[in-house]
Amino acid sequence: MNLWDLIYILRRWGWLIPVLAGATALSAFVFSRLQTPVYRAVATIAVQPARPDFGQSQAAKTLLSSYVQIMSSTYGGGDLHQPSASRVIQTLQLDMTPEQLKRSAIFSADERSLLIELEVRSYAPEVAQQIARTWAELFVEWRRTENQRLRQEDQIDALLVDQPVAGRFRPQTTFNVAAGAVLGLVLGGALALLAGWLELGAARASEQWLLLQHYLRLLRRRGWALVAFPVLAAGAAFVFSRLQTPMYRAVATIAVQPARPDFGQSQAAKTLLNSYLAILSSVYGGDHPDQPSARRVIQELGLTMAPEALRRNMSLSLDERSMVIRLEVRAPDGELAKRIAKRWAEQFVEWRRSENKKLRQEDRIDALLVDEPIYTRFRPQTRVNVAIGGLLGFALGLGVMFFQEGLENLRRWMAAPAAARLPGPIPGPTPRP
């Protein structure tokens, strides 16, 4: 396409650009007006080590991600002072579930400035403001309770920087209209170029049209494979999913907290995390009666299974940055998976308490159950299986369609006379007059 072609296209089809830009901008304006406004309020919490020491400052940085995990709890752990969505609802008497409140909140940590930001979104600005302030105040109170066990110089304080103020989150009408106008300009330009290119290239597209006709005839003759195989494969995946025994999984999150916010102790706690994983994954337990193990979980919950079988359905993961251990249990019953995960995590918390009794208060490493485990379906994932089966069936149908077409073309070639199989003469250069 040369410059003159472009000028011709703009003269003939350029009207599409302002028309589509105006239409998309108007649509964005109407869409923004029809949306229900959502407001957000942000509470900023400063985490302040009581002693301006490098080691304690590094420990506070290390613990910041752990504080976010604890603060974002849905139901809270065993500590009655622990902040959670459930406690916020109880305090404010909100008409919603803890899961709904948790989905409307976003937590973030800035290690550079030792700040935690809590953003709450709601249809009412006053509600968003109250939730953000109350949630932040619960965290501040929890830190005060934890600090009572420590000496003054070892404490880590939490401070609400400012009162949250609610502002509109969406719709952003001006931004939406501008984005709609830009999108309309792009679409209008693309459509104008496409229409002009099709108009200019109509005379040059005879070979492409013949090729398109060939594929259309192929689809009419053998397109059944692109329908039958995906339907059969998706149906087989659906039946396979229904025949599977459902498995559920529940995850218990454990936060490991050094009692004294010191850099050395925080690093020691990080080093001990892997050994904690080994202790948690025990099948029969060691000599310590309080040590967590699969056998103890079975005994305390009255389960009828072998410890080895229970251990095979449990997995552990570790996040050293936030000093969090995640314990996942899979079982054919969701409530059973939840009970096992919670009890196994509680055994570890109790074991840490018994171990801490041998140490001074400032040398202890505590374990805290962050939240109540919630179970979800682990398998079968019926929708995923059906989608994968449909895609595999489509690929198989495509292969079958082209394979059958190739066999038919080969039979035609073999049935043709020998002279017709030979290639024609290669055309030479056209002589000039």
FENURVEN-V833085 format. One record per pair of residues at least 6 apart in sequence whose ideal C-beta (glycine too) atoms are under 8 Angstrom apart, sorted by the first residue. I is the first residue (numbers start at 1). J is the second residue. Records with the same first field share a line. If there is no record, write none. Layout:
# FENURVEN-V833085
I=J + J
This chain:
# FENURVEN-V833085
1=197 + 200
5=196 + 200
8=196 + 200
9=192 + 193 + 195 + 196 + 197 + 200
10=192
12=196 + 199
13=191 + 192 + 193 + 195 + 196
14=192
16=188 + 191 + 192 + 195
17=184 + 185 + 188 + 189 + 192
18=188
19=188
20=184 + 185 + 187 + 188 + 191
21=181 + 182 + 184 + 185 + 188
22=181 + 184
23=184
24=180 + 181 + 183 + 184 + 187
25=177 + 178 + 180 + 181 + 184
26=180
27=180
28=176 + 177 + 179 + 180 + 181
29=173 + 176 + 177 + 180
31=171 + 176
32=171 + 172 + 173 + 176 + 177
33=171 + 173
35=170 + 171
36=123
37=123 + 168 + 170 + 171
38=121 + 122 + 123 + 168 + 169 + 170
39=121 + 122 + 123 + 124 + 125 + 128 + 166 + 167 + 168 + 169
40=119 + 120 + 121 + 122 + 128 + 166 + 167 + 168 + 169
41=119 + 120 + 122 + 125 + 128 + 129 + 131 + 132 + 133 + 164 + 165 + 166 + 167
42=117 + 118 + 119 + 120 + 132 + 164 + 165
43=117 + 118 + 120 + 132 + 133 + 135 + 136 + 160 + 164
44=115 + 116 + 117 + 118 + 160 + 161 + 162
45=115 + 116 + 117 + 118 + 136 + 139 + 140 + 158 + 159 + 160 + 161
46=114 + 115 + 158 + 159 + 161
47=60 + 63 + 64 + 67 + 114 + 115 + 116 + 156 + 157 + 158
48=60 + 114 + 156 + 157 + 158 + 159
49=56 + 57 + 59 + 60 + 155 + 156 + 157 + 261
50=56 + 147 + 152 + 153 + 154 + 155 + 156 + 157
51=153 + 154
54=263
55=262 + 263 + 264
56=154 + 156 + 261 + 262 + 263
57=114 + 263
58=263 + 266
59=156 + 258 + 261 + 262 + 263 + 265 + 266
60=114 + 156 + 261
61=111 + 114
62=263 + 266 + 267 + 270 + 323
63=156 + 257 + 258 + 261 + 266 + 323
64=109 + 111 + 114 + 116
65=109 + 111 + 319 + 321 + 322 + 323 + 324
66=255 + 256 + 257 + 322 + 323 + 324
67=109 + 116 + 139 + 158
68=107 + 108 + 109 + 116 + 322
69=253 + 255 + 322 + 324 + 370
70=82 + 83 + 142 + 255 + 368 + 370
71=83 + 107 + 116 + 118 + 135 + 139
72=102 + 105 + 107
73=82 + 83 + 84 + 85 + 370 + 371
74=84 + 85 + 86 + 98 + 99 + 102 + 371 + 372 + 374
75=84 + 85 + 86 + 98 + 371 + 372
76=82 + 83 + 84 + 86 + 87 + 371 + 372
77=368 + 369 + 370 + 371 + 372
78=346 + 349 + 368 + 369
79=142 + 368
81=141 + 142 + 145
82=142 + 368
83=135 + 138 + 139 + 141 + 142
84=98 + 138 + 371
85=98 + 99 + 101 + 102 + 105 + 135
86=98
87=138
88=94 + 101 + 131 + 134 + 135 + 138
89=96 + 97 + 98 + 101
91=134 + 138
92=130 + 131 + 134
94=101 + 127 + 131
99=374
101=131
104=120 + 121 + 122 + 131
105=118 + 119 + 120 + 121 + 131 + 135
106=118 + 119 + 121
107=116 + 117 + 118 + 119
108=116 + 117 + 119
109=115 + 116 + 117
110=116 + 117
115=161
116=139
118=132 + 135 + 136
119=132
120=128 + 131 + 132 + 135 + 164
121=128 + 169
122=128 + 131
125=166 + 167
126=166
128=164 + 166
129=164 + 165 + 166
132=164
133=160 + 163 + 164
136=160 + 164
137=160
139=158
140=158 + 159 + 160
142=158
143=156 + 157 + 158
144=157 + 158
147=155 + 156 + 157
149=259 + 361
150=259 + 260 + 361 + 362
151=362
154=260 + 261 + 262 + 362
155=261
156=261
218=401 + 405
219=226
222=401 + 404 + 405
223=401
225=397 + 398 + 400 + 401 + 404
226=394 + 397 + 398 + 401
227=397
228=397
229=393 + 394 + 396 + 397 + 400
230=389 + 390 + 391 + 393 + 394 + 397
231=390 + 393
232=393
233=389 + 390 + 392 + 393 + 396
234=386 + 387 + 389 + 390 + 393
235=389
236=389
237=385 + 386 + 388 + 389 + 390
238=382 + 385 + 386 + 389
240=380 + 385
241=380 + 381 + 382 + 385 + 386
242=380 + 382
244=379 + 380
245=332
246=332 + 377 + 379 + 380
247=330 + 331 + 332 + 377 + 378 + 379
248=330 + 331 + 332 + 333 + 334 + 337 + 375 + 376 + 377 + 378
249=328 + 329 + 330 + 331 + 337 + 375 + 376 + 377 + 378
250=328 + 329 + 331 + 334 + 337 + 338 + 340 + 341 + 342 + 373 + 374 + 375 + 376
251=326 + 327 + 328 + 329 + 341 + 373 + 374
252=326 + 327 + 329 + 341 + 342 + 344 + 345 + 369 + 373
253=324 + 325 + 326 + 327 + 345 + 369 + 370 + 371
254=324 + 325 + 326 + 327 + 345 + 348 + 349 + 367 + 368 + 369 + 370
255=322 + 323 + 324 + 367 + 368 + 370
256=269 + 272 + 273 + 276 + 323 + 324 + 325 + 365 + 366 + 367 + 368
257=269 + 323 + 365 + 366 + 367 + 368
258=265 + 266 + 268 + 269 + 364 + 365 + 366
259=265 + 356 + 361 + 362 + 363 + 364 + 365 + 366
260=362 + 363
265=363 + 365
266=323
268=365
269=323 + 365
270=320 + 323
272=365
273=318 + 320 + 323 + 325
274=318
276=325 + 348
277=316 + 318 + 325
279=291 + 292 + 348 + 351
280=292 + 316 + 325 + 327 + 344 + 348
281=311 + 314 + 316
282=291 + 292 + 293 + 294
283=293 + 294 + 295 + 307 + 308 + 311
284=293 + 294 + 295 + 307
285=291 + 292 + 293 + 295 + 296
288=351 + 354
290=347 + 350 + 351 + 354
291=347 + 351
292=344 + 347 + 348 + 351
293=307 + 347
294=307 + 308 + 310 + 311 + 314 + 344
295=307
296=347
297=303 + 310 + 340 + 343 + 344 + 347
298=305 + 307 + 310
300=343 + 347
301=339 + 340 + 343
303=310 + 340
310=340
313=329 + 330 + 331
314=327 + 328 + 329 + 330 + 340 + 344
315=327 + 328
316=325 + 326 + 327 + 328
317=325 + 326 + 328
318=324 + 325 + 326
319=325 + 326
324=370
325=348
327=341 + 344 + 345
328=341
329=337 + 340 + 341 + 344
330=337 + 378
331=337 + 340
334=375 + 376 + 377
335=375
337=373 + 375
338=373 + 374 + 375
341=373
342=369 + 372 + 373
345=369 + 373
346=369
348=367
349=367 + 368 + 369
351=367
352=365 + 366 + 367
353=366 + 367
356=364 + 365 + 366
413=421
